[in-house]
Amino acid sequence: MIDPQLANYIGFAGMACIIGAYGYQTAKGRPNPFVQHGVNLAGAILLTISLIVHTNLASLVLEGFWAAIALFGLGKAFAERSAARKKLP
């Protein structure tokens, strides 16, 4: 089991990832989707670890959706990159 204080620090790191990714998206004209969605996914995972120790069901479900959206975004970015590479001579 994770120490509750460590779980708090992990949760704060996850929060920083999500806020940082949102700030990055807002500041950049065309954000790199791998950075944006990858950092969001990392944040969701870290917050989920924290929420397993400090259970809040609504927040845990939210992080599940947040992770799913990030995975969808990463999948879309990989597909677009693959399609762009196929167009190159």
N, CA, C and O atoms as a CHARMM CRD file, in Angstrom:
* protein
*
  356
    1    1 MET  N      0.84800  -1.18700   0.00000 PROA 1      0.00000
    2    1 MET  CA     0.00000   0.00000   0.00000 PROA 1      0.00000
    3    1 MET  C      0.88800   1.24200   0.00000 PROA 1      0.00000
    4    1 MET  O      1.96200   1.25800   0.60100 PROA 1      0.00000
    5    2 ILE  N      0.42800   2.25100  -0.66900 PROA 2      0.00000
    6    2 ILE  CA     1.16800   3.51200  -0.75600 PROA 2      0.00000
    7    2 ILE  C      0.88100   4.35000   0.48400 PROA 2      0.00000
    8    2 ILE  O     -0.25900   4.43400   0.94200 PROA 2      0.00000
    9    3 ASP  N      1.92600   4.96500   1.01700 PROA 3      0.00000
   10    3 ASP  CA     1.77500   5.87600   2.14100 PROA 3      0.00000
   11    3 ASP  C      0.82800   7.00900   1.73500 PROA 3      0.00000
   12    3 ASP  O      0.97700   7.56500   0.64700 PROA 3      0.00000
   13    4 PRO  N     -0.13500   7.35900   2.57800 PROA 4      0.00000
   14    4 PRO  CA    -1.08700   8.42300   2.22700 PROA 4      0.00000
   15    4 PRO  C     -0.42300   9.75600   1.87200 PROA 4      0.00000
   16    4 PRO  O     -0.89500  10.46000   0.97900 PROA 4      0.00000
   17    5 GLN  N      0.64800  10.10300   2.54900 PROA 5      0.00000
   18    5 GLN  CA     1.33600  11.36200   2.22900 PROA 5      0.00000
   19    5 GLN  C      1.98000  11.28500   0.84600 PROA 5      0.00000
   20    5 GLN  O      1.92900  12.25200   0.08600 PROA 5      0.00000
   21    6 LEU  N      2.58000  10.15100   0.51500 PROA 6      0.00000
   22    6 LEU  CA     3.15600   9.95700  -0.81200 PROA 6      0.00000
   23    6 LEU  C      2.05800  10.01900  -1.87400 PROA 6      0.00000
   24    6 LEU  O      2.26300  10.58000  -2.95000 PROA 6      0.00000
   25    7 ALA  N      0.90700   9.44800  -1.57300 PROA 7      0.00000
   26    7 ALA  CA    -0.22700   9.50000  -2.51200 PROA 7      0.00000
   27    7 ALA  C     -0.62700  10.94800  -2.78400 PROA 7      0.00000
   28    7 ALA  O     -0.97600  11.29500  -3.91200 PROA 7      0.00000
   29    8 ASN  N     -0.57900  11.79000  -1.75800 PROA 8      0.00000
   30    8 ASN  CA    -0.87700  13.21100  -1.95800 PROA 8      0.00000
   31    8 ASN  C      0.12200  13.84700  -2.91900 PROA 8      0.00000
   32    8 ASN  O     -0.26800  14.58800  -3.82100 PROA 8      0.00000
   33    9 TYR  N      1.40700  13.56200  -2.72800 PROA 9      0.00000
   34    9 TYR  CA     2.43400  14.12100  -3.61000 PROA 9      0.00000
   35    9 TYR  C      2.24900  13.62900  -5.04600 PROA 9      0.00000
   36    9 TYR  O      2.40300  14.39400  -5.99800 PROA 9      0.00000
   37   10 ILE  N      1.92200  12.35700  -5.18900 PROA 10     0.00000
   38   10 ILE  CA     1.66800  11.80000  -6.52300 PROA 10     0.00000
   39   10 ILE  C      0.47100  12.50400  -7.15900 PROA 10     0.00000
   40   10 ILE  O      0.49500  12.82800  -8.34600 PROA 10     0.00000
   41   11 GLY  N     -0.57100  12.73700  -6.36700 PROA 11     0.00000
   42   11 GLY  CA    -1.74200  13.45000  -6.86900 PROA 11     0.00000
   43   11 GLY  C     -1.42200  14.86800  -7.29200 PROA 11     0.00000
   44   11 GLY  O     -1.91300  15.33900  -8.31800 PROA 11     0.00000
   45   12 PHE  N     -0.59700  15.55500  -6.50800 PROA 12     0.00000
   46   12 PHE  CA    -0.20200  16.91500  -6.88200 PROA 12     0.00000
   47   12 PHE  C      0.61800  16.90900  -8.17300 PROA 12     0.00000
   48   12 PHE  O      0.48500  17.81400  -8.99600 PROA 12     0.00000
   49   13 ALA  N      1.45700  15.90300  -8.35100 PROA 13     0.00000
   50   13 ALA  CA     2.22700  15.79200  -9.59700 PROA 13     0.00000
   51   13 ALA  C      1.27700  15.58400 -10.78300 PROA 13     0.00000
   52   13 ALA  O      1.47000  16.17100 -11.84700 PROA 13     0.00000
   53   14 GLY  N      0.26300  14.75700 -10.59500 PROA 14     0.00000
   54   14 GLY  CA    -0.73300  14.53800 -11.64200 PROA 14     0.00000
   55   14 GLY  C     -1.49500  15.80800 -11.96900 PROA 14     0.00000
   56   14 GLY  O     -1.73800  16.11800 -13.13500 PROA 14     0.00000
   57   15 MET  N     -1.86900  16.53700 -10.93200 PROA 15     0.00000
   58   15 MET  CA    -2.56100  17.80300 -11.12200 PROA 15     0.00000
   59   15 MET  C     -1.68300  18.76500 -11.91400 PROA 15     0.00000
   60   15 MET  O     -2.16500  19.44100 -12.82300 PROA 15     0.00000
   61   16 ALA  N     -0.39500  18.83000 -11.57400 PROA 16     0.00000
   62   16 ALA  CA     0.53200  19.71200 -12.28500 PROA 16     0.00000
   63   16 ALA  C      0.63600  19.31600 -13.75900 PROA 16     0.00000
   64   16 ALA  O      0.71300  20.18100 -14.63100 PROA 16     0.00000
   65   17 CYS  N      0.63900  18.00900 -14.03800 PROA 17     0.00000
   66   17 CYS  CA     0.69000  17.54700 -15.43000 PROA 17     0.00000
   67   17 CYS  C     -0.52600  18.02900 -16.21400 PROA 17     0.00000
   68   17 CYS  O     -0.39000  18.55800 -17.31800 PROA 17     0.00000
   69   18 ILE  N     -1.71000  17.84700 -15.64300 PROA 18     0.00000
   70   18 ILE  CA    -2.93700  18.22000 -16.35300 PROA 18     0.00000
   71   18 ILE  C     -3.02500  19.72600 -16.54700 PROA 18     0.00000
   72   18 ILE  O     -3.37700  20.19500 -17.62900 PROA 18     0.00000
   73   19 ILE  N     -2.71000  20.47600 -15.51400 PROA 19     0.00000
   74   19 ILE  CA    -2.73500  21.93500 -15.63700 PROA 19     0.00000
   75   19 ILE  C     -1.66700  22.39800 -16.63500 PROA 19     0.00000
   76   19 ILE  O     -1.91800  23.28800 -17.44700 PROA 19     0.00000
   77   20 GLY  N     -0.49100  21.80000 -16.57000 PROA 20     0.00000
   78   20 GLY  CA     0.57100  22.15100 -17.50700 PROA 20     0.00000
   79   20 GLY  C      0.18700  21.84900 -18.94600 PROA 20     0.00000
   80   20 GLY  O      0.45500  22.64800 -19.84300 PROA 20     0.00000
   81   21 ALA  N     -0.44100  20.69400 -19.17100 PROA 21     0.00000
   82   21 ALA  CA    -0.85900  20.33700 -20.52700 PROA 21     0.00000
   83   21 ALA  C     -1.92400  21.29900 -21.03800 PROA 21     0.00000
   84   21 ALA  O     -1.91000  21.67600 -22.21000 PROA 21     0.00000
   85   22 TYR  N     -2.83600  21.69200 -20.17600 PROA 22     0.00000
   86   22 TYR  CA    -3.86800  22.64400 -20.58500 PROA 22     0.00000
   87   22 TYR  C     -3.24800  24.01200 -20.87300 PROA 22     0.00000
   88   22 TYR  O     -3.61700  24.67100 -21.84500 PROA 22     0.00000
   89   23 GLY  N     -2.32200  24.43000 -20.04300 PROA 23     0.00000
   90   23 GLY  CA    -1.62100  25.68800 -20.29000 PROA 23     0.00000
   91   23 GLY  C     -0.82600  25.63800 -21.58000 PROA 23     0.00000
   92   23 GLY  O     -0.79700  26.61200 -22.33300 PROA 23     0.00000
   93   24 TYR  N     -0.18400  24.51200 -21.84000 PROA 24     0.00000
   94   24 TYR  CA     0.58300  24.32200 -23.08000 PROA 24     0.00000
   95   24 TYR  C     -0.34600  24.43100 -24.28600 PROA 24     0.00000
   96   24 TYR  O     -0.02500  25.10500 -25.26500 PROA 24     0.00000
   97   25 GLN  N     -1.49100  23.77100 -24.21300 PROA 25     0.00000
   98   25 GLN  CA    -2.45800  23.81400 -25.30700 PROA 25     0.00000
   99   25 GLN  C     -2.94500  25.23800 -25.54400 PROA 25     0.00000
  100   25 GLN  O     -3.11200  25.66100 -26.68800 PROA 25     0.00000
  101   26 THR  N     -3.16900  25.96500 -24.47300 PROA 26     0.00000
  102   26 THR  CA    -3.67200  27.33100 -24.58200 PROA 26     0.00000
  103   26 THR  C     -2.61000  28.27300 -25.13000 PROA 26     0.00000
  104   26 THR  O     -2.92800  29.17400 -25.90600 PROA 26     0.00000
  105   27 ALA  N     -1.35700  28.08300 -24.74000 PROA 27     0.00000
  106   27 ALA  CA    -0.27600  28.98800 -25.12600 PROA 27     0.00000
  107   27 ALA  C      0.21200  28.75100 -26.55700 PROA 27     0.00000
  108   27 ALA  O      0.62900  29.69400 -27.22900 PROA 27     0.00000
  109   28 LYS  N      0.16400  27.51400 -27.02400 PROA 28     0.00000
  110   28 LYS  CA     0.68100  27.18600 -28.35100 PROA 28     0.00000
  111   28 LYS  C     -0.40100  27.35200 -29.39900 PROA 28     0.00000
  112   28 LYS  O     -1.56400  27.02000 -29.16600 PROA 28     0.00000
  113   29 GLY  N     -0.01600  27.86300 -30.54200 PROA 29     0.00000
  114   29 GLY  CA    -0.96100  27.96000 -31.64700 PROA 29     0.00000
  115   29 GLY  C     -1.34700  26.59400 -32.17800 PROA 29     0.00000
  116   29 GLY  O     -2.51600  26.32700 -32.45900 PROA 29     0.00000
  117   30 ARG  N     -0.35100  25.73400 -32.30900 PROA 30     0.00000
  118   30 ARG  CA    -0.55900  24.36600 -32.77400 PROA 30     0.00000
  119   30 ARG  C      0.22400  23.42900 -31.86200 PROA 30     0.00000
  120   30 ARG  O      1.36300  23.08100 -32.17000 PROA 30     0.00000
  121   31 PRO  N     -0.36300  23.02100 -30.75600 PROA 31     0.00000
  122   31 PRO  CA     0.37700  22.18100 -29.81200 PROA 31     0.00000
  123   31 PRO  C      0.68900  20.80300 -30.39800 PROA 31     0.00000
  124   31 PRO  O     -0.07200  20.26400 -31.20200 PROA 31     0.00000
  125   32 ASN  N      1.80200  20.26000 -29.98600 PROA 32     0.00000
  126   32 ASN  CA     2.17100  18.89900 -30.36600 PROA 32     0.00000
  127   32 ASN  C      1.20200  17.95000 -29.66100 PROA 32     0.00000
  128   32 ASN  O      1.17000  17.92000 -28.43100 PROA 32     0.00000
  129   33 PRO  N      0.41800  17.18000 -30.40200 PROA 33     0.00000
  130   33 PRO  CA    -0.57900  16.32100 -29.76000 PROA 33     0.00000
  131   33 PRO  C      0.04100  15.22600 -28.89400 PROA 33     0.00000
  132   33 PRO  O     -0.58200  14.76800 -27.93600 PROA 33     0.00000
  133   34 PHE  N      1.25200  14.80500 -29.22100 PROA 34     0.00000
  134   34 PHE  CA     1.90100  13.77500 -28.41500 PROA 34     0.00000
  135   34 PHE  C      2.26100  14.32700 -27.03900 PROA 34     0.00000
  136   34 PHE  O      2.12700  13.62800 -26.03500 PROA 34     0.00000
  137   35 VAL  N      2.71500  15.57600 -26.99000 PROA 35     0.00000
  138   35 VAL  CA     3.01400  16.22600 -25.71400 PROA 35     0.00000
  139   35 VAL  C      1.71900  16.46900 -24.95400 PROA 35     0.00000
  140   35 VAL  O      1.58800  16.09500 -23.78900 PROA 35     0.00000
  141   36 GLN  N      0.77600  17.09100 -25.62000 PROA 36     0.00000
  142   36 GLN  CA    -0.48400  17.45800 -24.97600 PROA 36     0.00000
  143   36 GLN  C     -1.19700  16.24100 -24.38500 PROA 36     0.00000
  144   36 GLN  O     -1.52400  16.23300 -23.19800 PROA 36     0.00000
  145   37 HSD  N     -1.43600  15.22700 -25.19300 PROA 37     0.00000
  146   37 HSD  CA    -2.20000  14.06500 -24.72900 PROA 37     0.00000
  147   37 HSD  C     -1.35400  13.13800 -23.85600 PROA 37     0.00000
  148   37 HSD  O     -1.87200  12.49600 -22.94200 PROA 37     0.00000
  149   38 GLY  N     -0.06700  13.06900 -24.13600 PROA 38     0.00000
  150   38 GLY  CA     0.80900  12.23900 -23.30700 PROA 38     0.00000
  151   38 GLY  C      0.90900  12.76300 -21.88100 PROA 38     0.00000
  152   38 GLY  O      0.85500  11.98800 -20.92600 PROA 38     0.00000
  153   39 VAL  N      1.05300  14.07000 -21.73800 PROA 39     0.00000
  154   39 VAL  CA     1.13500  14.67000 -20.39700 PROA 39     0.00000
  155   39 VAL  C     -0.21700  14.57100 -19.69500 PROA 39     0.00000
  156   39 VAL  O     -0.27200  14.34000 -18.48700 PROA 39     0.00000
  157   40 ASN  N     -1.31000  14.74500 -20.44400 PROA 40     0.00000
  158   40 ASN  CA    -2.63300  14.56500 -19.84400 PROA 40     0.00000
  159   40 ASN  C     -2.82300  13.13600 -19.35200 PROA 40     0.00000
  160   40 ASN  O     -3.37300  12.92100 -18.27200 PROA 40     0.00000
  161   41 LEU  N     -2.37700  12.16600 -20.12800 PROA 41     0.00000
  162   41 LEU  CA    -2.49400  10.76900 -19.72100 PROA 41     0.00000
  163   41 LEU  C     -1.66400  10.50000 -18.47500 PROA 41     0.00000
  164   41 LEU  O     -2.12700   9.83100 -17.55000 PROA 41     0.00000
  165   42 ALA  N     -0.44400  11.01600 -18.44600 PROA 42     0.00000
  166   42 ALA  CA     0.40100  10.84700 -17.25800 PROA 42     0.00000
  167   42 ALA  C     -0.27600  11.45200 -16.03200 PROA 42     0.00000
  168   42 ALA  O     -0.27200  10.85900 -14.95400 PROA 42     0.00000
  169   43 GLY  N     -0.85500  12.63200 -16.20600 PROA 43     0.00000
  170   43 GLY  CA    -1.55900  13.27000 -15.09700 PROA 43     0.00000
  171   43 GLY  C     -2.72800  12.44900 -14.60800 PROA 43     0.00000
  172   43 GLY  O     -2.93100  12.30700 -13.40300 PROA 43     0.00000
  173   44 ALA  N     -3.50700  11.90200 -15.54300 PROA 44     0.00000
  174   44 ALA  CA    -4.65500  11.07100 -15.15800 PROA 44     0.00000
  175   44 ALA  C     -4.20400   9.82100 -14.40500 PROA 44     0.00000
  176   44 ALA  O     -4.84100   9.41200 -13.43400 PROA 44     0.00000
  177   45 ILE  N     -3.11500   9.22300 -14.85200 PROA 45     0.00000
  178   45 ILE  CA    -2.60000   8.02500 -14.17400 PROA 45     0.00000
  179   45 ILE  C     -2.12900   8.36300 -12.76300 PROA 45     0.00000
  180   45 ILE  O     -2.43800   7.64600 -11.81100 PROA 45     0.00000
  181   46 LEU  N     -1.38200   9.45400 -12.63400 PROA 46     0.00000
  182   46 LEU  CA    -0.88800   9.85200 -11.31400 PROA 46     0.00000
  183   46 LEU  C     -2.04500  10.19600 -10.36600 PROA 46     0.00000
  184   46 LEU  O     -2.03100   9.81300  -9.19700 PROA 46     0.00000
  185   47 LEU  N     -3.03400  10.91400 -10.87500 PROA 47     0.00000
  186   47 LEU  CA    -4.19100  11.23600 -10.03400 PROA 47     0.00000
  187   47 LEU  C     -4.97300   9.98400  -9.67000 PROA 47     0.00000
  188   47 LEU  O     -5.51000   9.89700  -8.56600 PROA 47     0.00000
  189   48 THR  N     -5.04700   9.02200 -10.56700 PROA 48     0.00000
  190   48 THR  CA    -5.73100   7.76400 -10.27000 PROA 48     0.00000
  191   48 THR  C     -5.02200   7.02400  -9.14300 PROA 48     0.00000
  192   48 THR  O     -5.67200   6.46500  -8.25900 PROA 48     0.00000
  193   49 ILE  N     -3.70900   7.01900  -9.17000 PROA 49     0.00000
  194   49 ILE  CA    -2.94500   6.38000  -8.08400 PROA 49     0.00000
  195   49 ILE  C     -3.28900   7.04500  -6.76000 PROA 49     0.00000
  196   49 ILE  O     -3.52600   6.36700  -5.76100 PROA 49     0.00000
  197   50 SER  N     -3.31600   8.35500  -6.75600 PROA 50     0.00000
  198   50 SER  CA    -3.66500   9.08800  -5.53800 PROA 50     0.00000
  199   50 SER  C     -5.09300   8.78100  -5.10300 PROA 50     0.00000
  200   50 SER  O     -5.35900   8.62100  -3.91200 PROA 50     0.00000
  201   51 LEU  N     -6.01100   8.70000  -6.06200 PROA 51     0.00000
  202   51 LEU  CA    -7.41700   8.46200  -5.74300 PROA 51     0.00000
  203   51 LEU  C     -7.69200   7.04200  -5.27500 PROA 51     0.00000
  204   51 LEU  O     -8.70200   6.79100  -4.61700 PROA 51     0.00000
  205   52 ILE  N     -6.81800   6.12400  -5.60300 PROA 52     0.00000
  206   52 ILE  CA    -6.97500   4.75800  -5.07800 PROA 52     0.00000
  207   52 ILE  C     -6.72300   4.74800  -3.57100 PROA 52     0.00000
  208   52 ILE  O     -7.35300   3.98600  -2.83800 PROA 52     0.00000
  209   53 VAL  N     -5.80800   5.59100  -3.11500 PROA 53     0.00000
  210   53 VAL  CA    -5.51800   5.69900  -1.67700 PROA 53     0.00000
  211   53 VAL  C     -6.55800   6.58100  -0.99400 PROA 53     0.00000
  212   53 VAL  O     -7.07500   6.23300   0.06800 PROA 53     0.00000
  213   54 HSD  N     -6.85900   7.71600  -1.60400 PROA 54     0.00000
  214   54 HSD  CA    -7.83000   8.67200  -1.05400 PROA 54     0.00000
  215   54 HSD  C     -9.07000   8.62200  -1.94800 PROA 54     0.00000
  216   54 HSD  O     -9.27400   9.48900  -2.79800 PROA 54     0.00000
  217   55 THR  N     -9.88200   7.60300  -1.74400 PROA 55     0.00000
  218   55 THR  CA   -10.97400   7.32500  -2.66000 PROA 55     0.00000
  219   55 THR  C    -12.02900   8.42500  -2.69600 PROA 55     0.00000
  220   55 THR  O    -12.56200   8.85200  -1.67200 PROA 55     0.00000
  221   56 ASN  N    -12.30400   8.86000  -3.91600 PROA 56     0.00000
  222   56 ASN  CA   -13.39200   9.77600  -4.22900 PROA 56     0.00000
  223   56 ASN  C    -13.92300   9.25900  -5.55700 PROA 56     0.00000
  224   56 ASN  O    -13.33400   9.51400  -6.60800 PROA 56     0.00000
  225   57 LEU  N    -15.02600   8.54000  -5.51000 PROA 57     0.00000
  226   57 LEU  CA   -15.51100   7.82000  -6.68200 PROA 57     0.00000
  227   57 LEU  C    -15.75600   8.73000  -7.88300 PROA 57     0.00000
  228   57 LEU  O    -15.40000   8.38300  -9.00900 PROA 57     0.00000
  229   58 ALA  N    -16.35600   9.88100  -7.65100 PROA 58     0.00000
  230   58 ALA  CA   -16.63500  10.79100  -8.77300 PROA 58     0.00000
  231   58 ALA  C    -15.33800  11.23200  -9.45100 PROA 58     0.00000
  232   58 ALA  O    -15.26300  11.26300 -10.67900 PROA 58     0.00000
  233   59 SER  N    -14.33300  11.56700  -8.67500 PROA 59     0.00000
  234   59 SER  CA   -13.05200  11.98300  -9.24700 PROA 59     0.00000
  235   59 SER  C    -12.35100  10.82000  -9.93600 PROA 59     0.00000
  236   59 SER  O    -11.69700  11.00700 -10.96200 PROA 59     0.00000
  237   60 LEU  N    -12.48300   9.63400  -9.38200 PROA 60     0.00000
  238   60 LEU  CA   -11.87700   8.45100  -9.99100 PROA 60     0.00000
  239   60 LEU  C    -12.49700   8.17800 -11.36000 PROA 60     0.00000
  240   60 LEU  O    -11.78500   7.86400 -12.31400 PROA 60     0.00000
  241   61 VAL  N    -13.81500   8.29600 -11.45800 PROA 61     0.00000
  242   61 VAL  CA   -14.49800   8.11600 -12.74600 PROA 61     0.00000
  243   61 VAL  C    -14.06400   9.20900 -13.72900 PROA 61     0.00000
  244   61 VAL  O    -13.82200   8.93000 -14.90400 PROA 61     0.00000
  245   62 LEU  N    -13.96700  10.44100 -13.25100 PROA 62     0.00000
  246   62 LEU  CA   -13.50700  11.54500 -14.09100 PROA 62     0.00000
  247   62 LEU  C    -12.13200  11.25300 -14.67000 PROA 62     0.00000
  248   62 LEU  O    -11.89800  11.48300 -15.85700 PROA 62     0.00000
  249   63 GLU  N    -11.22100  10.75000 -13.84700 PROA 63     0.00000
  250   63 GLU  CA    -9.87000  10.44300 -14.32900 PROA 63     0.00000
  251   63 GLU  C     -9.88900   9.32200 -15.35600 PROA 63     0.00000
  252   63 GLU  O     -9.06900   9.30300 -16.27300 PROA 63     0.00000
  253   64 GLY  N    -10.82500   8.38300 -15.20600 PROA 64     0.00000
  254   64 GLY  CA   -10.96900   7.33700 -16.21500 PROA 64     0.00000
  255   64 GLY  C    -11.34700   7.91700 -17.56900 PROA 64     0.00000
  256   64 GLY  O    -10.78800   7.53500 -18.59700 PROA 64     0.00000
  257   65 PHE  N    -12.30100   8.84500 -17.56200 PROA 65     0.00000
  258   65 PHE  CA   -12.68200   9.51100 -18.80700 PROA 65     0.00000
  259   65 PHE  C    -11.54400  10.36900 -19.34900 PROA 65     0.00000
  260   65 PHE  O    -11.30100  10.40100 -20.55500 PROA 65     0.00000
  261   66 TRP  N    -10.84800  11.06300 -18.44900 PROA 66     0.00000
  262   66 TRP  CA    -9.72000  11.91100 -18.86600 PROA 66     0.00000
  263   66 TRP  C     -8.65000  11.05500 -19.54900 PROA 66     0.00000
  264   66 TRP  O     -8.10200  11.44500 -20.58000 PROA 66     0.00000
  265   67 ALA  N     -8.36000   9.89500 -18.97300 PROA 67     0.00000
  266   67 ALA  CA    -7.37300   8.98400 -19.56300 PROA 67     0.00000
  267   67 ALA  C     -7.86100   8.46300 -20.91300 PROA 67     0.00000
  268   67 ALA  O     -7.08000   8.36500 -21.85900 PROA 67     0.00000
  269   68 ALA  N     -9.14700   8.13000 -21.00600 PROA 68     0.00000
  270   68 ALA  CA    -9.69600   7.62200 -22.26800 PROA 68     0.00000
  271   68 ALA  C     -9.60100   8.67700 -23.36700 PROA 68     0.00000
  272   68 ALA  O     -9.25900   8.35900 -24.50600 PROA 68     0.00000
  273   69 ILE  N     -9.90000   9.92400 -23.03200 PROA 69     0.00000
  274   69 ILE  CA    -9.79800  11.00600 -24.01300 PROA 69     0.00000
  275   69 ILE  C     -8.34300  11.18700 -24.45100 PROA 69     0.00000
  276   69 ILE  O     -8.06800  11.39000 -25.63300 PROA 69     0.00000
  277   70 ALA  N     -7.41900  11.11300 -23.49900 PROA 70     0.00000
  278   70 ALA  CA    -5.99900  11.24500 -23.83500 PROA 70     0.00000
  279   70 ALA  C     -5.54700  10.09600 -24.73400 PROA 70     0.00000
  280   70 ALA  O     -4.80100  10.31200 -25.68900 PROA 70     0.00000
  281   71 LEU  N     -5.99400   8.88100 -24.43400 PROA 71     0.00000
  282   71 LEU  CA    -5.63000   7.73900 -25.28000 PROA 71     0.00000
  283   71 LEU  C     -6.21900   7.89100 -26.68200 PROA 71     0.00000
  284   71 LEU  O     -5.56300   7.56700 -27.67200 PROA 71     0.00000
  285   72 PHE  N     -7.44800   8.38000 -26.76500 PROA 72     0.00000
  286   72 PHE  CA    -8.06400   8.63800 -28.07300 PROA 72     0.00000
  287   72 PHE  C     -7.24800   9.67300 -28.84400 PROA 72     0.00000
  288   72 PHE  O     -6.98300   9.50200 -30.03400 PROA 72     0.00000
  289   73 GLY  N     -6.85100  10.74800 -28.16100 PROA 73     0.00000
  290   73 GLY  CA    -6.04700  11.79000 -28.80000 PROA 73     0.00000
  291   73 GLY  C     -4.70300  11.26200 -29.27800 PROA 73     0.00000
  292   73 GLY  O     -4.24800  11.60900 -30.36800 PROA 73     0.00000
  293   74 LEU  N     -4.06900  10.42600 -28.46700 PROA 74     0.00000
  294   74 LEU  CA    -2.79100   9.83100 -28.88400 PROA 74     0.00000
  295   74 LEU  C     -2.99400   8.89800 -30.07600 PROA 74     0.00000
  296   74 LEU  O     -2.19400   8.90600 -31.01200 PROA 74     0.00000
  297   75 GLY  N     -4.05000   8.10200 -30.04700 PROA 75     0.00000
  298   75 GLY  CA    -4.33700   7.21000 -31.17600 PROA 75     0.00000
  299   75 GLY  C     -4.56500   7.98600 -32.45300 PROA 75     0.00000
  300   75 GLY  O     -4.07800   7.60300 -33.51600 PROA 75     0.00000
  301   76 LYS  N     -5.30300   9.07400 -32.35300 PROA 76     0.00000
  302   76 LYS  CA    -5.55500   9.93000 -33.50900 PROA 76     0.00000
  303   76 LYS  C     -4.25700  10.55500 -34.02600 PROA 76     0.00000
  304   76 LYS  O     -4.03700  10.63200 -35.23400 PROA 76     0.00000
  305   77 ALA  N     -3.40600  10.99700 -33.11000 PROA 77     0.00000
  306   77 ALA  CA    -2.12500  11.60500 -33.50200 PROA 77     0.00000
  307   77 ALA  C     -1.23100  10.58200 -34.20200 PROA 77     0.00000
  308   77 ALA  O     -0.58400  10.90500 -35.19800 PROA 77     0.00000
  309   78 PHE  N     -1.19000   9.34900 -33.68600 PROA 78     0.00000
  310   78 PHE  CA    -0.38300   8.31000 -34.32900 PROA 78     0.00000
  311   78 PHE  C     -0.93400   7.98800 -35.72300 PROA 78     0.00000
  312   78 PHE  O     -0.16300   7.80800 -36.66500 PROA 78     0.00000
  313   79 ALA  N     -2.25300   7.91500 -35.85500 PROA 79     0.00000
  314   79 ALA  CA    -2.86400   7.62400 -37.15700 PROA 79     0.00000
  315   79 ALA  C     -2.57400   8.73900 -38.15600 PROA 79     0.00000
  316   79 ALA  O     -2.26400   8.46500 -39.31600 PROA 79     0.00000
  317   80 GLU  N     -2.67200   9.98500 -37.72000 PROA 80     0.00000
  318   80 GLU  CA    -2.38300  11.11400 -38.61100 PROA 80     0.00000
  319   80 GLU  C     -0.92400  11.13400 -39.02600 PROA 80     0.00000
  320   80 GLU  O     -0.60800  11.43400 -40.17700 PROA 80     0.00000
  321   81 ARG  N     -0.03200  10.81500 -38.09400 PROA 81     0.00000
  322   81 ARG  CA     1.39300  10.78200 -38.43900 PROA 81     0.00000
  323   81 ARG  C      1.67700   9.66500 -39.43800 PROA 81     0.00000
  324   81 ARG  O      2.45900   9.83600 -40.37300 PROA 81     0.00000
  325   82 SER  N      1.03400   8.52200 -39.22700 PROA 82     0.00000
  326   82 SER  CA     1.22800   7.40000 -40.13600 PROA 82     0.00000
  327   82 SER  C      0.70700   7.73200 -41.53400 PROA 82     0.00000
  328   82 SER  O      1.35100   7.41500 -42.53400 PROA 82     0.00000
  329   83 ALA  N     -0.46100   8.37200 -41.59700 PROA 83     0.00000
  330   83 ALA  CA    -1.02700   8.75600 -42.89400 PROA 83     0.00000
  331   83 ALA  C     -0.13700   9.78100 -43.59400 PROA 83     0.00000
  332   83 ALA  O      0.03800   9.71600 -44.81100 PROA 83     0.00000
  333   84 ALA  N      0.42300  10.72000 -42.84200 PROA 84     0.00000
  334   84 ALA  CA     1.29800  11.74200 -43.42400 PROA 84     0.00000
  335   84 ALA  C      2.57300  11.10300 -43.97800 PROA 84     0.00000
  336   84 ALA  O      3.08000  11.52100 -45.01800 PROA 84     0.00000
  337   85 ARG  N      3.08000  10.10400 -43.28900 PROA 85     0.00000
  338   85 ARG  CA     4.30500   9.43800 -43.77200 PROA 85     0.00000
  339   85 ARG  C      4.05900   8.64700 -45.02700 PROA 85     0.00000
  340   85 ARG  O      4.95000   8.52800 -45.86800 PROA 85     0.00000
  341   86 LYS  N      2.85400   8.09500 -45.17500 PROA 86     0.00000
  342   86 LYS  CA     2.52600   7.33000 -46.38800 PROA 86     0.00000
  343   86 LYS  C      2.43200   8.22900 -47.60800 PROA 86     0.00000
  344   86 LYS  O      2.64100   7.76800 -48.73000 PROA 86     0.00000
  345   87 LYS  N      2.12000   9.50700 -47.41200 PROA 87     0.00000
  346   87 LYS  CA     2.00900  10.45900 -48.51600 PROA 87     0.00000
  347   87 LYS  C      3.36100  10.93100 -49.01800 PROA 87     0.00000
  348   87 LYS  O      3.46800  11.44000 -50.13400 PROA 87     0.00000
  349   88 LEU  N      4.41200  10.76300 -48.18900 PROA 88     0.00000
  350   88 LEU  CA     5.74800  11.19000 -48.61000 PROA 88     0.00000
  351   88 LEU  C      6.26500  10.28700 -49.71400 PROA 88     0.00000
  352   88 LEU  O      6.00500   9.08400 -49.70600 PROA 88     0.00000
  353   89 PRO  N      7.00300  10.86100 -50.67600 PROA 89     0.00000
  354   89 PRO  CA     7.54000  10.03900 -51.77900 PROA 89     0.00000
  355   89 PRO  C      8.62000   9.08800 -51.31900 PROA 89     0.00000
  356   89 PRO  O      9.16500   8.33500 -52.12700 PROA 89     0.00000
